[in-house]
Amino acid sequence: MGMQTTTKERVLELLAKAEGGFVSGSELADQLGLSRNSVWKAVNALRDEGHVVESVTRRGHRLVSSPSTFDAAAIARLIDDERVTVDFRERVSSTNTVAKQLAEDGAPEGTLVVANSQSAGRGRQGRSFASPRDTGVYFTLVLRPHFAIGDVALLTSYAAVCLAATIDECTGRRAQIKWVNDVFVDGRKVSGILSEASFDAETRSIAYVVVGIGVNVIEPEGGFDKADGVAGSLVGESEDANALRCSIVAGTVNRFMAGYERIGSMPHLDEYRARSILDGRRVEAHVGDDSFEALVIGIDDDFSLRVQLDDGTQRTLASGEVHIPSSQLAE
């Protein structure tokens, strides 16, 4: 990964590779070009960090368990796709802003910017996305797609399906999708997704796309801002929040990278429909300067939202915002 690794990290890596088996002190010393004494110091330093290392005379050392961390190495271990490289930052303005800059500078497809917190997290239509440290995940994937420009719009709905499936797998709860791209659990918004594309005017093709996802994984201290009445988290608290956070990032990225190139055939339409939280509900819709109430009929074949107005006429919304009146959310 191009990072300077310390003796301690190198010892940890060799112990982890042994998968719970013993590695002798002399073997560690030989492999790393160190003295036995340096190895012993490194093992003790690992213990100080919370790693459980068993040491037995004449057998060596074995790694029994490690504390969970939320960092580049912990996330990278769970990622299946060789194109993905993790660029971890403790704090950024927003992961989309950083990823776009990296893409402008030539970053390859699969560059994954992950942050522990954001100072200026962004939602759709210029809204802010609260991004406290240690409780959520904020990540953006750089893509250089070769498909039709018209298919770029499908990436956000695809990301929502990948995230929802990952949430189900990691928490045992059922995630739903609120058109266009908010993910809800138990009637509360736990995630927002923001995709941004850059087009090359000369070749009339896509230069790059960044797909950014923010997820409230555990509830921050003091709860959520009351002004954001629909915000919620995946879990109230977690014994191993870091492991859960790593799994949410990696699981979503693994699913996304495995299928996004086939997006033109809309492989995710059925699952998106099955997870729609709006079907059969009355909503307030805002399209441009136009606002109206309507009943949601369902999701069209092109991911538009089909609604019925009070006079019985139907409309399909290709873009816009819809809100469930707060009186209905608790249902």
N, C-alpha and C positions, 0 to 999 in steps of 0.2 A: 504493500500500500504506500510505499515511499516514506513511511514515518520512521524516525529513529526508534528502534526498540531497545528497551533497557534490558539488562541482564535478567532482572526479575520477570519481565514479559517473555523473554526467550525460554527461561526455565518453565514458566507456566504453559507455554505453547507445547513443549516436549512432554510435559506431564499430561496435558489434555489429550495429546495424540495417542498416549498409551491407553486411553479409555478405561481408567480405573485400575490398570495394571501397575506393578512396581517398575521403576526405572532406577538402576543403581547410581549412586553418587558419582562413581568413576565414569560411567557411561555419559551422564549429563556433563561432567567436566570435560571429557574428551570431545563430545559433539560440539560444545560451545567454546572450546579453547580456553577454559577457565580452571582455576584451582578448585580443589574440593571445598576449601574454606569459603570461596566466593559462592559456590553452589549452596552451601549451608546457610550463608547470610541471605541469599535470595529466597530460599524456602521460608526462613523466618520472616522476611519482609512480606511474603505472600500471606503468611498466617496473620500478620498484623492487619492486613487488609480484609480479613474475613474468610480467606480460602481455608478449607480444612484439608491439611496435608498430613498423611500418616507416614511416619518414618520408622523403619524396622532395620535393625542391624543386619548386615550382610544381604539384605534384600533391596534396600534403597527407599525411595519415596514414592507415594502414590497420591493422586489427587482424588479426594473423596467428594468434595463439593466446592462450589464457588458461589460467592454472592452475585446476584444479578446486577448487571450494569446496563445503562442505556447509553450506548456509544457505538462508534463505527464498527468495532470488532464484533460486538454482541449481535448487531443487526446483520452484518455481512455473513456471519456463520449460518444464518437462517435463509439466506437468499440463494435460489436455485440457478438463476440465470447468469451466465458468465459475462454478459454485456453490462451488468449492473455494478457500478462502483459507488461506494458510500462516501459522501463528503459531509462529515458531521460537524456541526457548529453549535457551540453552547447557546449563542444568542444571535439572531439576525434581525434585520428590519422585517423582511418577509422572505420565506424560502423561494417564492416565485420570483421576487426581485433578484435574488442571488443567482437562481438557476438561469434566468434570462441573460444576465451578464455573462455567466459561464458559457451559455450557448452562443452568444454573440462572439465570444473569444474562441469558439471552435470546439467546445466540450462535446465529446461523442455521445451518441444515443446510449441511454442507460445510466447517465450521470444522475445520481440520486442525492439531492440536498436534504439533509435531515437536521432539524434544530430542536433544542430543548425548550427554547422559548422564542417569541417574536416580539419586537417592540412595535411593529406596525403591520400586524397580520391583516390581510385584506380579504373581504368577501366580495360577492357580486355587486355590481352597480355602485362601486366605490365605498361600500360599507366596511366597517372595521370588523375584525374577527379577534376576540379576546384570546390571548395565547400565553397563559401563565406557565411558569417553569415547573418541571418535574411532574406535571399532572396530565399533560396532553401529548400528542405527537403532531408534528408539523413537517410535512415532507413534500418535495416536488421532484418529479421525474422529467428529465429532458428526453424528448423523442425527436427523431428525424424521419418522419413517415414517408413512404413512397406511394401512398394512395391518393385518391382524388381529393381535391380541396374540399368538396362538399361533405366528405366523410369525417372531417375534423370535428364537426359539431357532435358526432356520436361518441367521441372519446370521454366526455364528461359523464354521460349516462353509463358508459361501460365501467368507468372508474367507480361510480356509485354502486353498481352491482358487485364489483370485485370487493369493495370495502364491506358491503352488507354481508356477503357470504363469509368474509373473514371474521366479522364481529360475531356472527352466529357460531362459527367454529370455536372461537377463542373464549366466548362467554356463555354459550348455551342459551342466549336470548335471541329473540327474533327481531332483526333489523328491518325497517321499512324505508321506502324512498318517497320523499315529497317532491313532486315535479318542481323544478327541473332536476335539482342535484343536491338536495339536503337529505341526510340520512338521520332517521329518527329511531329511537328505542323507547318503548312505553310512552309514546306520545310526546317525547321531548327530543329536541334537536341535539344530536351529539356530534354532527360533522357537517362541514361545508366543503365544497369542491369548486375550484376555480381553474379553468383551462385558458391558456392564452397562446395565440399562434402568431408567428411572424412569417410573412409571405415575401418571396423574392419576386419583385416586379418584373425583372428581366426574363426570368425563365418561367414566370407564371406558375410557380410551384411553391410548396411549403418549405421554408427554410428550417424551421423547427417549431415544436409545440412544447409548452411546459404544462404539466398537469399537477396542480397543487391540491393537497388534501390536509385539512386540519381536523383533528378528532379530540374531543374531551374524553379522556380515558377514565381518570378518577376525579372525583369532585374536589376542586381546589378548596383550601382553607377559607372559611367564611362563605362558601357557596358561590353561586353565580350572581352576576349583576341583576338586580330585580327588574331593571329596565328591559332586559332581554328575557322576557317572560317565558320563552319556550326552551331555553338552554337546559341541557341535562348532560349526564355523563354515562359511560358504559357501566361503571360500577361505582358504588358509593365509596368503598375503600377496597384496597387489595393488599393481601399479605406480600405479594410479589409484583408490585406495580411495574417495575422495570421489565420483567420478563413479559408481562402482558403488553407493554408498549412496544417492545421489540417485535413481538409476534404480530401485532396489528400492522406495523409498517411492512415487515417482510411478507406476511401472508397476502396483503393487498398487492404489493409489487409483483410477487410471484404469479398471482392469478392474472394480473394485468399484462405482464410481459409475455405470458404464455399464449395470449389470444388476441392481442390488440391489432395485429396485422390483418386479421380476417374481419375487421370491424364492418366492412362494407356489406357483408351478408347479414349483419345485425344478429349475431348469435345470442345476444343478451336480451332481446326484446321480450321473450316470454317471462324471463325471471324478473325483469324490470316491472312488467305488468303485474306479476304475482305479488310483488312487494309494494305496489302503489298504495299510499296511505290515504289518497284523496277520493278514490272511487265512491260514488254515492253520497258524497258530502257537499254541502253548500260552501262556497268559497267567495271571498272578495277578490276579484281579478283586477290587475292594473296592467294595461297594455298601452305603452306610450302615455298620452295624457288622458286616456280613456279609463274610467273605473266603473265596474258594474259587479253585481252579484250574480252567481250562476250555480247550477248543479253540475258536478263533474260526472261525466258518463264513463270516461276511461282514457286510455293512452292509445293514440292512433299508430298506424304501422310505421310512421316516420318519427315517432316519439313526441309528436305534438299532443297537446291536451285537448280532448273533445269535451265541450261543455254545452249545457242547455240553458238558454236564457228564460226569464220568467214568462215571455210571450210564446214559448215553445220552440223558437228557432234555435238551431245549433250553430256553434262556432268552433273552429279549431284554432288554438293558440300555438303558434310556432315559437313564440318567445314571450317574455313578460314575467310578472310576479303574481303568485296567488297566495292568499293567506287564509288559513282556517280561522274563523272567528274564535277567540280564546275560550268562549263558552263551550265550544265543542271539543276542545283539545283533551279535556279530562275524560272524555267518554271511553 
